[in-house]
Structure formats: C-alpha cells, structure tokens
C-alpha cells in the first residue's frame, strides 16, 4: 500500500531500496540509452578518424594524379612541338632541294654555254692554225 501511494506520488524504490523519481524500468532504459549513446558517439569518433585518414590518402593520391597529369601534358606539348619542328625542318629541306635543283639547272645551262663557247674557240683556233 505504501508502495502504491508513493507510486501515485511519482516516487519509486529501486533494487537497493532507494527512493527514485523514475520508475525502475524507465531508469534502466535511461541507463541503457545512455550506454548506447556513448557507444554511438565512440563509433562516430572512430568513423571520423577513419574518414580523416581516408581523406588524407585521397588527397595524396589526387596530388600525385595532378603531378602525373601535368607531366603528361608537358610530354604531349613536347611531342607536338617536336612534330612542328620536324615539319618546319622538312619544309626547309624541301625548299633547299628546290633551290639546289634550280642551281643545278642554272649550272647545267652555264656548262652547256661554256661547252659551246669552248667548241667555238677550238674551231676558231683550228681555223687560225690552218690559215698559217
């Protein structure tokens, strides 16, 4: 009866016969919830550490990827410039070949003219020798 009167007043006895404001079941659930919350907070803290480590690793990999990307871009640009240089060199060589062909033709014409002049001079010399 006294227990019922106290229960109506919102007071309860626990297993150690101490007066409590909460019912024993509610108090037990509160303790369990508190422990679960502590476990949850600990797990969140562990998760935070894992995530921080993962982010550091990903940042490191991203940095390395960016370095390699820049190296690849540099190598590609170098290859493009080498290709352009070779193309320019090829154009220069084609121009040089054309120039040399023109020079060869000019020298061939000059050679033919000199042979003709030599032939005329030899003929003139023969005529002079025969006239004497």
C-alpha positions in Angstrom: 0.0 0.0 0.0 2.7 2.4 0.9 4.4 1.5 -2.4 1.2 2.3 -4.3 0.8 5.7 -2.5 4.4 6.5 -3.3 4.0 5.4 -6.9 1.0 7.7 -7.3 3.2 10.5 -6.0 5.8 9.6 -8.6 8.3 8.1 -6.2 9.6 4.5 -6.5 12.0 2.2 -4.8 14.9 0.7 -6.7 16.6 -2.7 -6.1 18.7 -1.1 -3.3 15.6 0.3 -1.7 16.5 3.8 -2.5 13.7 6.3 -3.4 13.7 7.3 -7.1 11.7 9.7 -9.0 11.7 7.5 -12.1 10.2 4.1 -12.4 12.8 1.3 -12.2 12.1 0.2 -15.8 12.4 3.8 -17.1 15.6 4.3 -15.1 17.0 1.1 -16.6 16.0 2.1 -20.1 17.6 5.5 -19.5 20.9 3.9 -18.4 20.8 1.6 -21.4 20.1 4.5 -23.7 23.0 6.4 -22.1 25.4 3.5 -22.7 24.1 3.1 -26.3 24.6 6.8 -26.9 28.2 6.6 -25.5 28.9 3.6 -27.8 27.4 5.5 -30.7 29.5 8.6 -30.0 32.6 6.4 -29.7 31.8 4.7 -33.0 31.2 8.1 -34.7 34.6 9.3 -33.3 36.2 6.2 -34.8 34.4 6.7 -38.0 35.6 10.3 -38.1 39.2 9.1 -37.6 38.8 6.6 -40.4 37.3 9.2 -42.7 40.0 11.7 -41.9 42.6 9.1 -42.8 40.8 8.2 -46.0 40.6 11.9 -47.0 44.3 12.3 -46.4 45.0 9.3 -48.6 42.7 10.5 -51.3 44.2 14.0 -51.2 47.7 12.4 -51.5 46.5 10.4 -54.5 44.9 13.4 -56.0 48.2 15.3 -55.7 50.1 12.5 -57.3 47.5 12.3 -60.1 47.7 16.0 -60.7 51.6 15.8 -60.9 51.3 12.9 -63.4 48.7 14.8 -65.4 51.0 17.8 -65.6 53.9 15.6 -66.7 51.6 14.0 -69.4 50.5 17.4 -70.6 54.1 18.5 -70.7 55.2 15.4 -72.7 52.3 15.9 -75.1 53.2 19.5 -75.7 56.8 18.5 -76.2 55.8 15.9 -78.7 53.6 18.5 -80.5 56.5 21.0 -80.6 58.9 18.3 -81.9 56.4 17.4 -84.6 56.1 21.0 -85.6 59.9 21.4 -85.6 60.2 18.4 -87.8 57.5 19.7 -90.1 59.3 23.1 -90.3 62.6 21.3 -90.9 61.0 19.2 -93.7 59.7 22.3 -95.3 63.2 23.9 -95.1 64.7 20.8 -96.7 62.1 20.8 -99.5 62.9 24.5 -100.1 66.6 23.7 -100.1 66.1 20.8 -102.6 64.1 23.1 -104.9 66.8 25.8 -104.6 69.6 23.2 -105.3 67.6 21.9 -108.3 67.3 25.4 -109.7 71.0 25.9 -109.1 71.8 22.6 -110.9 69.7 23.6 -113.9 71.4 27.0 -114.0 74.9 25.4 -113.8 73.9 22.9 -116.4 72.8 25.7 -118.8 76.1 27.5 -117.9 78.0 24.3 -118.6 76.3 23.9 -121.9 77.1 27.5 -122.8 80.7 27.1 -121.8 81.0 23.9 -123.8 79.5 25.7 -126.8 82.0 28.6 -126.3 84.9 26.1 -125.9 83.8 24.3 -129.1 83.6 27.7 -130.9 87.0 28.7 -129.5 88.6 25.3 -130.5 87.1 25.8 -134.0 88.5 29.3 -134.2 91.9 28.1 -133.1 91.9 25.3 -135.7 91.0 27.8 -138.4 93.8 30.1 -137.3 96.3 27.2 -137.3 95.1 26.1 -140.7 95.4 29.6 -142.1 99.0 29.8 -141.2 
